Amino acid sequence: MRRLVVLGAGTAGTMVVNKLRRRLDRTQWQNTVIDQDDTHVYQPGFLFIPFGVYLPDEVAKPRRRFIASGVDLSLGEIDRVNPEANTVVLRDRRVLPYDFLVIATGTAPRPDQTPGMLGSQWRRSIFDFYTRDGAAALADALRDFAGGRLVVHIVDMPIKCPVAPLEFAFLAEAYFRRRDMRDRVELVYATPLPGAFTKPIASAQLGSMLDERKIAVESDFLVERIDEDRKTLVSYDEREIPFDLLVTVPLNMGADYIARSGLGDELNYVPVDKHTLLSRDHDNIFAIGDANNIPTSKAGSVAHFSVEVFTDNFCQHIAGAPMAGSFDGHANCFVESGDGKGLLIDFNYDTEPLTGTYPLPGLGPFGLLREKTLNHWGKLAFRWVYWHVLLPGRPIPLPAHMSMAGKHLPDKEE
Ligand SMILES: Cc1cc2nc3c(=O)[nH]c(=O)nc-3n(C[C@H](O)[C@H](O)[C@H](O)COP(=O)(O)OP(=O)(O)OC[C@H]3O[C@@H](n4cnc5c(N)ncnc54)[C@H](O)[C@@H]3O)c2cc1C
């Protein structure tokens, strides 16, 4: 028997085992996926918990339910990979040998990496919404907030879903307006980027939306520490931003076992070939989803599109053939903008988010970089698609590669 071991049963790892389960001969392959717990969370849903749209229980389900029969789900914390011996060691000392390894342990917020963040103000006036319990605690804090300065903050890039903090700022603005207290809340968006987003056209569009909503932008802000006594963010260049309520996205990092195993970069991401996701150092290790270092957004959509390409490539690779598929960095994401509207962005390694329609030229029905009610409904409907189509590895009628159909090139814009 040949052994495939997948590390992480989140978005990417679950899709990988479910798709490969249909492709690999059961009499020849033993497939195992490992995760530290049995609760699969729908992370895009975290955005809505602080505003009472979803309850924490509405974004979680047992992992086991989504793993195809014939795949062994092992629960346990991964302690180390020994790439020379081709083994994975769990914290409880179990040792799992592999012939091929897929690393899909994602990225996680690390509030411990910023001095002062986990001090006396943590979950009192400092919150995050990148974890389920953080988002739930923030729902209480927002409900009780009587007014003052709310700062939405990103420690550093890359973060998963880089538009999520912008969406939070837009939704917060609408939330306070709805509660008739917008004039009592000063909103500030503090980012390490020079503008609202990583790519110029989207950055200009999203930046003007922040302006319209009177959300002040503090750009190029790289936090050094949080002064908890003065409730103030302090940057390396000695700028200060005081807050009454801080909603931060802590530094995102890959899992610590990746560093212990000598497999990662300085943020514990696994260096891979950006077109095949094969490790740069090991011919039998792939890294998929947020766990790798490819230069596109860390997003569920990227996990999905890349798994489509990876599945065929993997089957060729284990047969000793060259991998024919080439992942193009395709990402797309709905961007909630408040008041029941949203935008959509669609891009890849070479093409930044452009205006236009998606997926059909002229017809859409979704609007690219344009606020539309339908984009908002698309975002909400995605939760159902995630559980019922994406995770089981069922086909979605959208190409894995980005298409230029429906997109307006910048020089053609009126
Ligand atoms: C607030 C928020 C909003 C988002 N919105 C969107 C969106 O609108 N659109 C979009 O496309 N994406 C969005 N994302 C991003 C998306 O959720 C992630 O990019 C996606 O889940 C990545 O999948 P993954 O499999 O790489 O990692 P994950 O789904 O995070 O899975 C990693 C798994 O590895 C396990 N693991 C980690 N370390 C260990 C260990 N040492 N031992 C055992 N198991 C371990 C974890 O338990 C986890 O199950 C959002 C994320 C957040 C936080």
PDBQT file of the ligand as one rigid body, heavy atoms in Angstrom, charges set to zero:
ROOT
HETATM    1  C1  LIG A 501     -12.736  36.550   9.134  1.00  0.00    +0.000 C 
HETATM    2  C2  LIG A 501     -12.397  35.754   7.911  1.00  0.00    +0.000 A 
HETATM    3  C3  LIG A 501     -13.105  35.971   6.726  1.00  0.00    +0.000 A 
HETATM    4  C4  LIG A 501     -12.803  35.259   5.573  1.00  0.00    +0.000 A 
HETATM    5  N1  LIG A 501     -13.534  35.490   4.441  1.00  0.00    +0.000 NA
HETATM    6  C5  LIG A 501     -13.232  34.812   3.305  1.00  0.00    +0.000 A 
HETATM    7  C6  LIG A 501     -13.986  35.040   2.108  1.00  0.00    +0.000 A 
HETATM    8  O1  LIG A 501     -14.951  35.824   2.080  1.00  0.00    +0.000 OA
HETATM    9  N2  LIG A 501     -13.627  34.359   0.976  1.00  0.00    +0.000 N 
HETATM   10  C7  LIG A 501     -12.576  33.473   0.970  1.00  0.00    +0.000 A 
HETATM   11  O2  LIG A 501     -12.285  32.875  -0.071  1.00  0.00    +0.000 OA
HETATM   12  N3  LIG A 501     -11.836  33.237   2.107  1.00  0.00    +0.000 NA
HETATM   13  C8  LIG A 501     -12.146  33.879   3.252  1.00  0.00    +0.000 A 
HETATM   14  N4  LIG A 501     -11.423  33.643   4.400  1.00  0.00    +0.000 N 
HETATM   15  C9  LIG A 501     -10.221  32.792   4.332  1.00  0.00    +0.000 C 
HETATM   16  C10 LIG A 501     -10.494  31.300   4.344  1.00  0.00    +0.000 C 
HETATM   17  O3  LIG A 501     -11.303  30.942   5.434  1.00  0.00    +0.000 OA
HETATM   18  C11 LIG A 501      -9.150  30.579   4.432  1.00  0.00    +0.000 C 
HETATM   19  O4  LIG A 501      -8.284  31.113   3.445  1.00  0.00    +0.000 OA
HETATM   20  C12 LIG A 501      -9.304  29.093   4.193  1.00  0.00    +0.000 C 
HETATM   21  O5  LIG A 501     -10.067  28.528   5.226  1.00  0.00    +0.000 OA
HETATM   22  C13 LIG A 501      -7.918  28.435   4.107  1.00  0.00    +0.000 C 
HETATM   23  O6  LIG A 501      -8.039  27.051   4.096  1.00  0.00    +0.000 OA
HETATM   24  P1  LIG A 501      -6.850  26.151   4.638  1.00  0.00    +0.000 P 
HETATM   25  O7  LIG A 501      -7.317  24.738   4.480  1.00  0.00    +0.000 OA
HETATM   26  O8  LIG A 501      -5.571  26.562   4.045  1.00  0.00    +0.000 OA
HETATM   27  O9  LIG A 501      -6.751  26.479   6.192  1.00  0.00    +0.000 OA
HETATM   28  P2  LIG A 501      -7.871  26.200   7.338  1.00  0.00    +0.000 P 
HETATM   29  O10 LIG A 501      -9.225  26.077   6.722  1.00  0.00    +0.000 OA
HETATM   30  O11 LIG A 501      -7.632  27.262   8.339  1.00  0.00    +0.000 OA
HETATM   31  O12 LIG A 501      -7.456  24.765   7.885  1.00  0.00    +0.000 OA
HETATM   32  C14 LIG A 501      -6.264  24.512   8.576  1.00  0.00    +0.000 C 
HETATM   33  C15 LIG A 501      -6.501  23.305   9.488  1.00  0.00    +0.000 C 
HETATM   34  O13 LIG A 501      -5.261  22.870  10.038  1.00  0.00    +0.000 OA
HETATM   35  C16 LIG A 501      -5.462  22.484  11.391  1.00  0.00    +0.000 C 
HETATM   36  N5  LIG A 501      -4.165  22.594  12.101  1.00  0.00    +0.000 N 
HETATM   37  C17 LIG A 501      -3.368  23.699  12.181  1.00  0.00    +0.000 A 
HETATM   38  N6  LIG A 501      -2.266  23.409  12.916  1.00  0.00    +0.000 NA
HETATM   39  C18 LIG A 501      -2.377  22.102  13.306  1.00  0.00    +0.000 A 
HETATM   40  C19 LIG A 501      -1.568  21.237  14.072  1.00  0.00    +0.000 A 
HETATM   41  N7  LIG A 501      -0.382  21.623  14.603  1.00  0.00    +0.000 N 
HETATM   42  N8  LIG A 501      -1.993  19.970  14.302  1.00  0.00    +0.000 NA
HETATM   43  C20 LIG A 501      -3.181  19.544  13.767  1.00  0.00    +0.000 A 
HETATM   44  N9  LIG A 501      -3.981  20.335  13.020  1.00  0.00    +0.000 NA
HETATM   45  C21 LIG A 501      -3.589  21.589  12.792  1.00  0.00    +0.000 A 
HETATM   46  C22 LIG A 501      -6.521  23.458  11.898  1.00  0.00    +0.000 C 
HETATM   47  O14 LIG A 501      -7.219  22.928  12.998  1.00  0.00    +0.000 OA
HETATM   48  C23 LIG A 501      -7.418  23.637  10.671  1.00  0.00    +0.000 C 
HETATM   49  O15 LIG A 501      -8.511  22.756  10.656  1.00  0.00    +0.000 OA
HETATM   50  C24 LIG A 501     -11.740  34.299   5.594  1.00  0.00    +0.000 A 
HETATM   51  C25 LIG A 501     -11.046  34.073   6.772  1.00  0.00    +0.000 A 
HETATM   52  C26 LIG A 501     -11.360  34.771   7.923  1.00  0.00    +0.000 A 
HETATM   53  C27 LIG A 501     -10.593  34.506   9.199  1.00  0.00    +0.000 C 
ENDROOT
TORSDOF 0
